[in-house]
Amino acid sequence: KPFTNSEALEKEKLHGPERKLVAFELDERGIPRHDYDIVDGQGKTIGRVTSGTMSPSLGKGIGLGYVPSVFAEEGSKINIQIRKNAIPATVVKLPFYKG
């Protein structure tokens, strides 16, 4: 039975979500912070960091953010815009640390 926004939900069910929440680790030194841009290899903004910090146990910056589904695959390369630098990062599986 149709309801408000049922068309959008049917589209998402058929094609999958447009954006996904991913975990990432920085490949270089840096600390990702809330609201930093996630950019592709050409510097185009593709998403936004929802949370990030420096992981003492991993010795690198880690975070979560929303990106288009095509960038959500484990191992995908993205960049986090930290000040004027696009720092390379890799999409990883959660949990970040396996003890």
MOPAC internal coordinates of N, CA, C and O (Angstrom, degrees):
PM7 1SCF
backbone

  N    0.0000 0     0.00 0     0.00 0    0    0    0
  C    1.4495 1     0.00 0     0.00 0    1    0    0
  C    1.5329 1   108.70 1     0.00 0    2    1    0
  O    1.2310 1   119.35 1   -54.74 1    3    2    1
  N    1.3313 1   118.84 1   125.26 1    3    2    1
  C    1.4703 1   121.93 1  -179.27 1    5    3    2
  C    1.5317 1   112.27 1   -62.45 1    6    5    3
  O    1.2310 1   121.46 1   -33.96 1    7    6    5
  N    1.3130 1   114.81 1   146.04 1    7    6    5
  C    1.4592 1   122.11 1   176.30 1    9    7    6
  C    1.5210 1   108.13 1  -147.28 1   10    9    7
  O    1.2310 1   120.21 1    -6.06 1   11   10    9
  N    1.3099 1   117.21 1   173.94 1   11   10    9
  C    1.4593 1   121.16 1  -179.69 1   13   11   10
  C    1.5238 1   109.53 1   -56.21 1   14   13   11
  O    1.2310 1   120.15 1   -52.79 1   15   14   13
  N    1.3069 1   117.32 1   127.21 1   15   14   13
  C    1.4686 1   125.11 1   177.60 1   17   15   14
  C    1.5315 1   114.09 1    73.43 1   18   17   15
  O    1.2310 1   119.31 1  -171.06 1   19   18   17
  N    1.3255 1   118.91 1     8.94 1   19   18   17
  C    1.4629 1   119.85 1  -179.97 1   21   19   18
  C    1.5259 1   111.62 1   -62.76 1   22   21   19
  O    1.2310 1   120.26 1   149.06 1   23   22   21
  N    1.3268 1   117.12 1   -30.94 1   23   22   21
  C    1.4686 1   121.27 1   179.13 1   25   23   22
  C    1.5338 1   110.94 1   -63.33 1   26   25   23
  O    1.2310 1   120.54 1   136.32 1   27   26   25
  N    1.3137 1   116.58 1   -43.68 1   27   26   25
  C    1.4692 1   120.98 1   179.38 1   29   27   26
  C    1.5262 1   111.01 1   -65.29 1   30   29   27
  O    1.2310 1   120.18 1   140.08 1   31   30   29
  N    1.3180 1   117.26 1   -39.92 1   31   30   29
  C    1.4645 1   120.54 1   178.82 1   33   31   30
  C    1.5230 1   111.66 1   -67.57 1   34   33   31
  O    1.2310 1   119.95 1   142.41 1   35   34   33
  N    1.3160 1   117.70 1   -37.59 1   35   34   33
  C    1.4653 1   121.26 1   176.40 1   37   35   34
  C    1.5318 1   110.41 1   -63.47 1   38   37   35
  O    1.2310 1   120.66 1   138.29 1   39   38   37
  N    1.3251 1   116.34 1   -41.71 1   39   38   37
  C    1.4648 1   121.20 1   178.54 1   41   39   38
  C    1.5286 1   110.50 1   -61.93 1   42   41   39
  O    1.2310 1   120.47 1   135.56 1   43   42   41
  N    1.3351 1   116.71 1   -44.44 1   43   42   41
  C    1.4655 1   120.39 1   179.68 1   45   43   42
  C    1.5224 1   111.01 1   -66.20 1   46   45   43
  O    1.2310 1   120.24 1   142.02 1   47   46   45
  N    1.3180 1   117.14 1   -37.98 1   47   46   45
  C    1.4639 1   121.18 1   177.98 1   49   47   46
  C    1.5256 1   110.52 1   -62.89 1   50   49   47
  O    1.2310 1   120.51 1   140.45 1   51   50   49
  N    1.3188 1   116.63 1   -39.55 1   51   50   49
  C    1.4561 1   122.25 1  -177.84 1   53   51   50
  C    1.5296 1   112.40 1   -74.70 1   54   53   51
  O    1.2310 1   120.39 1   134.62 1   55   54   53
  N    1.3351 1   116.85 1   -45.38 1   55   54   53
  C    1.4651 1   121.27 1  -173.15 1   57   55   54
  C    1.5240 1   114.32 1  -103.75 1   58   57   55
  O    1.2310 1   119.68 1   170.47 1   59   58   57
  N    1.3225 1   118.21 1    -9.53 1   59   58   57
  C    1.4545 1   121.62 1  -175.46 1   61   59   58
  C    1.5228 1   109.97 1    86.10 1   62   61   59
  O    1.2310 1   120.57 1   -13.37 1   63   62   61
  N    1.3271 1   116.51 1   166.63 1   63   62   61
  C    1.4690 1   119.92 1  -177.90 1   65   63   62
  C    1.5278 1   111.52 1   -68.84 1   66   65   63
  O    1.2310 1   120.65 1   -31.29 1   67   66   65
  N    1.3333 1   116.36 1   148.71 1   67   66   65
  C    1.4665 1   120.80 1   178.09 1   69   67   66
  C    1.5231 1   111.19 1   -72.51 1   70   69   67
  O    1.2310 1   120.57 1   143.82 1   71   70   69
  N    1.3346 1   116.52 1   -36.18 1   71   70   69
  C    1.4666 1   121.02 1  -179.41 1   73   71   70
  C    1.5275 1   109.41 1  -125.47 1   74   73   71
  O    1.2310 1   121.34 1   -27.64 1   75   74   73
  N    1.3391 1   115.05 1   152.36 1   75   74   73
  C    1.4644 1   120.21 1   177.75 1   77   75   74
  C    1.5209 1   109.36 1  -134.83 1   78   77   75
  O    1.2310 1   121.50 1   -30.09 1   79   78   77
  N    1.3270 1   114.73 1   149.91 1   79   78   77
  C    1.4554 1   121.15 1   174.70 1   81   79   78
  C    1.5182 1   107.78 1   -82.21 1   82   81   79
  O    1.2310 1   120.28 1   -54.75 1   83   82   81
  N    1.3333 1   117.07 1   125.25 1   83   82   81
  C    1.4628 1   121.28 1  -179.18 1   85   83   82
  C    1.5250 1   110.09 1  -124.66 1   86   85   83
  O    1.2310 1   121.69 1   -24.24 1   87   86   85
  N    1.3221 1   114.37 1   155.76 1   87   86   85
  C    1.4613 1   121.84 1   170.95 1   89   87   86
  C    1.5207 1   106.98 1   -99.02 1   90   89   87
  O    1.2310 1   120.39 1   -35.07 1   91   90   89
  N    1.3368 1   116.86 1   144.93 1   91   90   89
  C    1.4619 1   119.62 1   178.78 1   93   91   90
  C    1.5245 1   110.72 1  -143.12 1   94   93   91
  O    1.2310 1   121.42 1   -24.56 1   95   94   93
  N    1.3317 1   114.88 1   155.44 1   95   94   93
  C    1.4630 1   122.96 1   173.21 1   97   95   94
  C    1.5156 1   107.48 1  -120.81 1   98   97   95
  O    1.2310 1   120.59 1   -43.12 1   99   98   97
  N    1.3230 1   116.48 1   136.88 1   99   98   97
  C    1.4620 1   119.97 1   176.65 1  101   99   98
  C    1.5212 1   109.25 1   -72.65 1  102  101   99
  O    1.2310 1   120.56 1   -39.31 1  103  102  101
  N    1.3271 1   116.53 1   140.69 1  103  102  101
  C    1.4597 1   122.07 1   178.46 1  105  103  102
  C    1.5243 1   111.40 1   -86.59 1  106  105  103
  O    1.2310 1   120.37 1   164.85 1  107  106  105
  N    1.3190 1   116.89 1   -15.15 1  107  106  105
  C    1.4650 1   122.56 1   179.16 1  109  107  106
  C    1.5200 1   108.56 1  -130.81 1  110  109  107
  O    1.2310 1   121.10 1    -6.16 1  111  110  109
  N    1.3171 1   115.50 1   173.84 1  111  110  109
  C    1.4597 1   121.31 1  -179.22 1  113  111  110
  C    1.5313 1   110.86 1   -63.66 1  114  113  111
  O    1.2310 1   120.91 1   -43.04 1  115  114  113
  N    1.3183 1   115.86 1   136.96 1  115  114  113
  C    1.4566 1   121.77 1   178.15 1  117  115  114
  C    1.5152 1   110.41 1   158.84 1  118  117  115
  O    1.2310 1   120.84 1   -16.92 1  119  118  117
  N    1.3220 1   116.00 1   163.08 1  119  118  117
  C    1.4598 1   121.29 1   178.32 1  121  119  118
  C    1.5275 1   108.41 1  -126.25 1  122  121  119
  O    1.2310 1   120.17 1   -67.35 1  123  122  121
  N    1.3332 1   117.28 1   112.65 1  123  122  121
  C    1.4669 1   119.59 1   177.35 1  125  123  122
  C    1.5241 1   110.06 1   -73.71 1  126  125  123
  O    1.2310 1   120.28 1   -39.40 1  127  126  125
  N    1.3077 1   117.08 1   140.60 1  127  126  125
  C    1.4645 1   121.81 1  -179.47 1  129  127  126
  C    1.5273 1   110.31 1  -125.88 1  130  129  127
  O    1.2310 1   121.53 1   -20.31 1  131  130  129
  N    1.3219 1   114.67 1   159.69 1  131  130  129
  C    1.4635 1   122.31 1   177.77 1  133  131  130
  C    1.5276 1   110.40 1   -51.38 1  134  133  131
  O    1.2310 1   120.84 1   -46.26 1  135  134  133
  N    1.3141 1   116.01 1   133.74 1  135  134  133
  C    1.4655 1   124.55 1   175.66 1  137  135  134
  C    1.5293 1   115.25 1    79.57 1  138  137  135
  O    1.2310 1   119.31 1  -177.78 1  139  138  137
  N    1.3382 1   118.92 1     2.22 1  139  138  137
  C    1.4638 1   119.65 1   173.17 1  141  139  138
  C    1.5264 1   108.04 1   -67.90 1  142  141  139
  O    1.2310 1   120.44 1   -31.80 1  143  142  141
  N    1.3228 1   116.76 1   148.20 1  143  142  141
  C    1.4637 1   121.37 1   177.78 1  145  143  142
  C    1.5218 1   110.89 1   -74.64 1  146  145  143
  O    1.2310 1   120.95 1   -35.41 1  147  146  145
  N    1.3293 1   115.79 1   144.59 1  147  146  145
  C    1.4585 1   122.89 1   168.08 1  149  147  146
  C    1.5192 1   104.93 1  -103.72 1  150  149  147
  O    1.2310 1   120.39 1   -53.30 1  151  150  149
  N    1.3381 1   116.86 1   126.70 1  151  150  149
  C    1.4578 1   120.88 1  -175.23 1  153  151  150
  C    1.5258 1   110.50 1  -123.14 1  154  153  151
  O    1.2310 1   121.09 1   -22.68 1  155  154  153
  N    1.3359 1   115.52 1   157.32 1  155  154  153
  C    1.4621 1   120.43 1   176.93 1  157  155  154
  C    1.5266 1   109.46 1   -87.31 1  158  157  155
  O    1.2310 1   120.23 1     6.70 1  159  158  157
  N    1.3141 1   117.17 1  -173.30 1  159  158  157
  C    1.4579 1   122.36 1  -178.16 1  161  159  158
  C    1.5165 1   114.51 1   -64.01 1  162  161  159
  O    1.2310 1   120.17 1   159.50 1  163  162  161
  N    1.3361 1   117.29 1   -20.50 1  163  162  161
  C    1.4628 1   121.34 1   178.92 1  165  163  162
  C    1.5308 1   112.05 1   -95.74 1  166  165  163
  O    1.2310 1   120.46 1  -177.46 1  167  166  165
  N    1.3311 1   116.73 1     2.54 1  167  166  165
  C    1.4558 1   120.24 1   179.17 1  169  167  166
  C    1.5175 1   114.77 1    86.19 1  170  169  167
  O    1.2310 1   120.28 1  -172.10 1  171  170  169
  N    1.3397 1   117.08 1     7.90 1  171  170  169
  C    1.4710 1   121.43 1   179.28 1  173  171  170
  C    1.5300 1   109.24 1   -81.64 1  174  173  171
  O    1.2310 1   120.47 1   -47.99 1  175  174  173
  N    1.3282 1   116.71 1   132.01 1  175  174  173
  C    1.4645 1   120.98 1   179.11 1  177  175  174
  C    1.5224 1   109.76 1   -66.31 1  178  177  175
  O    1.2310 1   121.01 1   -55.39 1  179  178  177
  N    1.3361 1   115.67 1   124.61 1  179  178  177
  C    1.4656 1   121.03 1  -179.63 1  181  179  178
  C    1.5237 1   112.17 1  -118.77 1  182  181  179
  O    1.2310 1   120.09 1   169.95 1  183  182  181
  N    1.3295 1   117.44 1   -10.05 1  183  182  181
  C    1.4574 1   119.37 1  -177.89 1  185  183  182
  C    1.5120 1   111.56 1  -173.36 1  186  185  183
  O    1.2310 1   121.61 1    11.21 1  187  186  185
  N    1.3289 1   114.53 1  -168.79 1  187  186  185
  C    1.4564 1   120.59 1  -175.42 1  189  187  186
  C    1.5257 1   109.37 1  -144.06 1  190  189  187
  O    1.2310 1   120.86 1   -40.13 1  191  190  189
  N    1.3399 1   115.97 1   139.87 1  191  190  189
  C    1.4596 1   122.07 1   176.02 1  193  191  190
  C    1.5283 1   108.26 1   -73.28 1  194  193  191
  O    1.2310 1   120.57 1   -49.12 1  195  194  193
  N    1.3388 1   116.51 1   130.88 1  195  194  193
  C    1.4655 1   120.25 1   176.80 1  197  195  194
  C    1.5204 1   111.31 1   -94.48 1  198  197  195
  O    1.2310 1   120.18 1   149.71 1  199  198  197
  N    1.3344 1   117.26 1   -30.29 1  199  198  197
  C    1.4633 1   121.62 1   175.37 1  201  199  198
  C    1.5172 1   108.59 1  -161.97 1  202  201  199
  O    1.2310 1   120.90 1   -28.69 1  203  202  201
  N    1.3224 1   115.88 1   151.31 1  203  202  201
  C    1.4519 1   120.13 1   179.61 1  205  203  202
  C    1.5150 1   110.96 1  -165.78 1  206  205  203
  O    1.2310 1   121.21 1   -21.27 1  207  206  205
  N    1.3375 1   115.28 1   158.73 1  207  206  205
  C    1.4608 1   121.03 1  -179.22 1  209  207  206
  C    1.5242 1   109.19 1  -165.17 1  210  209  207
  O    1.2310 1   120.86 1    -2.13 1  211  210  209
  N    1.3290 1   115.95 1   177.87 1  211  210  209
  C    1.4585 1   121.97 1   172.33 1  213  211  210
  C    1.5235 1   106.89 1   -93.94 1  214  213  211
  O    1.2310 1   120.24 1   -52.32 1  215  214  213
  N    1.3181 1   117.15 1   127.68 1  215  214  213
  C    1.4642 1   121.25 1   178.68 1  217  215  214
  C    1.5219 1   109.31 1   -92.37 1  218  217  215
  O    1.2310 1   119.77 1   -67.22 1  219  218  217
  N    1.3414 1   118.05 1   112.78 1  219  218  217
  C    1.4679 1   119.64 1   179.07 1  221  219  218
  C    1.5294 1   112.17 1   -64.76 1  222  221  219
  O    1.2310 1   119.87 1   145.20 1  223  222  221
  N    1.3400 1   117.85 1   -34.80 1  223  222  221
  C    1.4623 1   119.76 1  -178.11 1  225  223  222
  C    1.5262 1   112.34 1   -73.65 1  226  225  223
  O    1.2310 1   120.01 1   149.05 1  227  226  225
  N    1.3330 1   117.59 1   -30.95 1  227  226  225
  C    1.4654 1   120.74 1   178.24 1  229  227  226
  C    1.5240 1   112.23 1   -94.13 1  230  229  227
  O    1.2310 1   120.72 1   159.15 1  231  230  229
  N    1.3310 1   116.22 1   -20.85 1  231  230  229
  C    1.4628 1   120.48 1  -179.34 1  233  231  230
  C    1.5162 1   113.48 1    71.23 1  234  233  231
  O    1.2310 1   120.70 1  -151.64 1  235  234  233
  N    1.3248 1   116.26 1    28.36 1  235  234  233
  C    1.4678 1   119.70 1   179.52 1  237  235  234
  C    1.5179 1   109.89 1  -152.89 1  238  237  235
  O    1.2310 1   121.21 1   -14.45 1  239  238  237
  N    1.3301 1   115.29 1   165.55 1  239  238  237
  C    1.4547 1   121.04 1   176.98 1  241  239  238
  C    1.5156 1   110.64 1   -74.95 1  242  241  239
  O    1.2310 1   120.99 1   -42.05 1  243  242  241
  N    1.3325 1   115.71 1   137.95 1  243  242  241
  C    1.4615 1   121.74 1   178.09 1  245  243  242
  C    1.5238 1   108.95 1  -132.11 1  246  245  243
  O    1.2310 1   120.48 1   -19.25 1  247  246  245
  N    1.3229 1   116.69 1   160.75 1  247  246  245
  C    1.4550 1   118.74 1   178.15 1  249  247  246
  C    1.5139 1   112.76 1  -171.91 1  250  249  247
  O    1.2310 1   122.21 1    -1.55 1  251  250  249
  N    1.3263 1   113.37 1   178.45 1  251  250  249
  C    1.4572 1   123.28 1   175.77 1  253  251  250
  C    1.5176 1   107.80 1  -126.94 1  254  253  251
  O    1.2310 1   120.49 1   -32.05 1  255  254  253
  N    1.3137 1   116.67 1   147.95 1  255  254  253
  C    1.4529 1   119.76 1   177.64 1  257  255  254
  C    1.5151 1   111.51 1  -166.53 1  258  257  255
  O    1.2310 1   121.36 1   -17.36 1  259  258  257
  N    1.3207 1   115.00 1   162.64 1  259  258  257
  C    1.4661 1   121.41 1   177.41 1  261  259  258
  C    1.5185 1   110.14 1   -95.38 1  262  261  259
  O    1.2310 1   121.07 1   -49.42 1  263  262  261
  N    1.3383 1   115.56 1   130.58 1  263  262  261
  C    1.4653 1   122.43 1   177.76 1  265  263  262
  C    1.5293 1   108.70 1  -136.18 1  266  265  263
  O    1.2310 1   119.91 1   -18.93 1  267  266  265
  N    1.3466 1   117.77 1   161.07 1  267  266  265
  C    1.4661 1   119.78 1   173.31 1  269  267  266
  C    1.5344 1   110.13 1   -58.11 1  270  269  267
  O    1.2310 1   120.54 1   -31.91 1  271  270  269
  N    1.3169 1   116.58 1   148.09 1  271  270  269
  C    1.4662 1   121.89 1  -176.09 1  273  271  270
  C    1.5257 1   113.45 1   -52.83 1  274  273  271
  O    1.2310 1   119.79 1   148.21 1  275  274  273
  N    1.3377 1   118.01 1   -31.79 1  275  274  273
  C    1.4706 1   120.38 1  -179.06 1  277  275  274
  C    1.5268 1   112.33 1   -66.17 1  278  277  275
  O    1.2310 1   119.67 1   160.23 1  279  278  277
  N    1.3261 1   118.24 1   -19.77 1  279  278  277
  C    1.4608 1   121.91 1   178.46 1  281  279  278
  C    1.5286 1   112.28 1   -99.66 1  282  281  279
  O    1.2310 1   119.70 1  -176.71 1  283  282  281
  N    1.3327 1   118.17 1     3.29 1  283  282  281
  C    1.4606 1   121.68 1  -171.75 1  285  283  282
  C    1.5261 1   114.07 1   -88.19 1  286  285  283
  O    1.2310 1   119.96 1   173.90 1  287  286  285
  N    1.3141 1   117.68 1    -6.10 1  287  286  285
  C    1.4620 1   121.96 1  -179.26 1  289  287  286
  C    1.5309 1   110.16 1   -67.13 1  290  289  287
  O    1.2310 1   120.44 1   -42.03 1  291  290  289
  N    1.3383 1   116.76 1   137.97 1  291  290  289
  C    1.4666 1   120.59 1   176.31 1  293  291  290
  C    1.5313 1   109.30 1   -56.36 1  294  293  291
  O    1.2310 1   120.59 1   -47.22 1  295  294  293
  N    1.3266 1   116.48 1   132.78 1  295  294  293
  C    1.4606 1   121.32 1  -178.68 1  297  295  294
  C    1.5178 1   113.64 1    94.74 1  298  297  295
  O    1.2310 1   120.01 1   169.73 1  299  298  297
  N    1.3347 1   117.59 1   -10.27 1  299  298  297
  C    1.4713 1   120.93 1   178.09 1  301  299  298
  C    1.5198 1   110.27 1   -61.03 1  302  301  299
  O    1.2310 1   121.11 1   -35.90 1  303  302  301
  N    1.3204 1   115.48 1   144.10 1  303  302  301
  C    1.4661 1   121.41 1   178.71 1  305  303  302
  C    1.5227 1   109.27 1   -98.07 1  306  305  303
  O    1.2310 1   121.17 1   -52.43 1  307  306  305
  N    1.3235 1   115.37 1   127.57 1  307  306  305
  C    1.4587 1   122.86 1   176.06 1  309  307  306
  C    1.5255 1   106.90 1  -131.85 1  310  309  307
  O    1.2310 1   120.16 1    -4.22 1  311  310  309
  N    1.2998 1   117.30 1   175.78 1  311  310  309
  C    1.4641 1   121.94 1   176.54 1  313  311  310
  C    1.5190 1   108.69 1  -132.18 1  314  313  311
  O    1.2310 1   121.18 1   -37.03 1  315  314  313
  N    1.3282 1   115.34 1   142.97 1  315  314  313
  C    1.4553 1   121.00 1   176.80 1  317  315  314
  C    1.5236 1   107.24 1  -108.03 1  318  317  315
  O    1.2310 1   120.78 1   -55.58 1  319  318  317
  N    1.3146 1   116.11 1   124.42 1  319  318  317
  C    1.4656 1   121.36 1  -179.36 1  321  319  318
  C    1.5250 1   108.50 1   -79.95 1  322  321  319
  O    1.2310 1   120.81 1   -76.08 1  323  322  321
  N    1.3313 1   116.06 1   103.92 1  323  322  321
  C    1.4656 1   122.08 1   178.41 1  325  323  322
  C    1.5190 1   106.74 1  -111.44 1  326  325  323
  O    1.2310 1   121.28 1   -70.05 1  327  326  325
  N    1.3144 1   115.15 1   109.95 1  327  326  325
  C    1.4665 1   123.02 1  -170.89 1  329  327  326
  C    1.5285 1   108.74 1    54.95 1  330  329  327
  O    1.2310 1   119.56 1    61.08 1  331  330  329
  N    1.3287 1   118.45 1  -118.92 1  331  330  329
  C    1.4717 1   119.78 1  -178.12 1  333  331  330
  C    1.5260 1   112.86 1   -98.33 1  334  333  331
  O    1.2310 1   120.20 1  -174.24 1  335  334  333
  N    1.3269 1   117.22 1     5.76 1  335  334  333
  C    1.4594 1   121.01 1  -176.01 1  337  335  334
  C    1.5244 1   111.97 1  -111.12 1  338  337  335
  O    1.2310 1   121.00 1   -42.97 1  339  338  337
  N    1.3286 1   115.70 1   137.03 1  339  338  337
  C    1.4658 1   121.43 1   173.24 1  341  339  338
  C    1.5255 1   106.97 1   -93.87 1  342  341  339
  O    1.2310 1   120.75 1   -75.19 1  343  342  341
  N    1.3324 1   116.17 1   104.81 1  343  342  341
  C    1.4640 1   121.69 1  -176.54 1  345  343  342
  C    1.5318 1   108.87 1   -90.21 1  346  345  343
  O    1.2310 1   120.01 1   -54.66 1  347  346  345
  N    1.3516 1   117.59 1   125.34 1  347  346  345
  C    1.4631 1   120.11 1  -179.41 1  349  347  346
  C    1.5315 1   111.68 1   -64.83 1  350  349  347
  O    1.2310 1   121.28 1   -36.31 1  351  350  349
  N    1.3243 1   115.16 1   143.69 1  351  350  349
  C    1.4604 1   121.89 1   178.55 1  353  351  350
  C    1.5239 1   108.86 1  -143.22 1  354  353  351
  O    1.2310 1   121.35 1   -20.37 1  355  354  353
  N    1.3356 1   115.02 1   159.63 1  355  354  353
  C    1.4558 1   121.66 1   179.78 1  357  355  354
  C    1.5209 1   109.47 1  -122.18 1  358  357  355
  O    1.2310 1   120.50 1   -46.41 1  359  358  357
  N    1.3259 1   116.66 1   133.59 1  359  358  357
  C    1.4614 1   121.54 1   175.69 1  361  359  358
  C    1.5285 1   107.80 1   -71.24 1  362  361  359
  O    1.2310 1   120.81 1   -49.51 1  363  362  361
  N    1.3391 1   116.05 1   130.49 1  363  362  361
  C    1.4681 1   121.94 1  -177.36 1  365  363  362
  C    1.5229 1   109.98 1  -127.68 1  366  365  363
  O    1.2310 1   121.30 1   -12.92 1  367  366  365
  N    1.3270 1   115.12 1   167.08 1  367  366  365
  C    1.4606 1   122.24 1   175.60 1  369  367  366
  C    1.5199 1   109.59 1   -86.16 1  370  369  367
  O    1.2310 1   120.96 1   -31.04 1  371  370  369
  N    1.3208 1   115.77 1   148.96 1  371  370  369
  C    1.4666 1   120.57 1   172.72 1  373  371  370
  C    1.5213 1   109.23 1   -88.14 1  374  373  371
  O    1.2310 1   118.53 1   -29.22 1  375  374  373
  N    1.3057 1   120.41 1   150.78 1  375  374  373
  C    1.4594 1   126.67 1    -1.72 1  377  375  374
  C    1.5222 1   111.33 1   -74.92 1  378  377  375
  O    1.2310 1   120.88 1   -21.34 1  379  378  377
  N    1.3385 1   115.92 1   158.66 1  379  378  377
  C    1.4582 1   120.35 1   179.68 1  381  379  378
  C    1.5281 1   110.90 1   -62.96 1  382  381  379
  O    1.2310 1   120.87 1   138.64 1  383  382  381
  N    1.3265 1   115.94 1   -41.36 1  383  382  381
  C    1.4683 1   120.78 1  -174.40 1  385  383  382
  C    1.5191 1   109.91 1  -115.98 1  386  385  383
  O    1.2310 1   120.91 1   -50.06 1  387  386  385
  N    1.3089 1   115.87 1   129.94 1  387  386  385
  C    1.4640 1   120.83 1   175.55 1  389  387  386
  C    1.5218 1   107.73 1  -113.93 1  390  389  387
  O    1.2310 1   120.73 1   -66.95 1  391  390  389
  N    1.3175 1   116.20 1   113.05 1  391  390  389
  C    1.4686 1   121.45 1  -173.90 1  393  391  390
  C    1.4827 1   114.93 1   -85.93 1  394  393  391
  O    1.2310 1   120.10 1   180.00 1  395  394  393

